[in-house]
Amino acid sequence: MDVPGNRWEQATEHHATHTPRGVRSLIREALAGEHRDYTDGPIPHAILMLAIPMVLELCLESVFAVVDVFYAYAMVLTNSFNGAGDAMTPTIINLFCFWPLEIPIAYALSRAAGLGPSGVYWSIAIAYSTMALVSVVVFRRGRWKLKQV
């Protein structure tokens, strides 16, 4: 049933006049997050446009898999201070790593650097890594051993 102006004719006409674009321009468009109707174009382009954000998400999840190691290490060390009776040290470490460090970095990366929500994720990664490193330094100093319980 070929009715003039039906969707099939319009799509066929569009594909006949569609100028192919390079892969770089498709990647740029996918990274920009522009709204697009994926049914209105070649299927390989639609697959590429949908795959790029998924690959980026997997990369960020991989970053957080590494950051989780730092997070676990920091949690164990800061709670070992608590177990030794030194509650002030983990409080200071947490206050420093989360309030004056993580929040300004999140704002700077998400707004000023234009990374959006990804900038917030990176600030969390930076804060947890810093917390782990600071906890290791403080733990090795050994002042927590001097606390009387």
ABEGO torsion letter per residue (X at the ends): XBBBGBAAAAAAAAAAABBBBBAAAAAAAAAAGBBBBAABEBAAAAAAAAAAAAAAAAAAAAAAAAAAAAAAAAAAAAAAAAAAGBAAAAAAAAAAAAAAAAAAAAAAAAAAAGAEAAAAAAAAAAAAAAAAAAAAAAAAAGAAAABBX
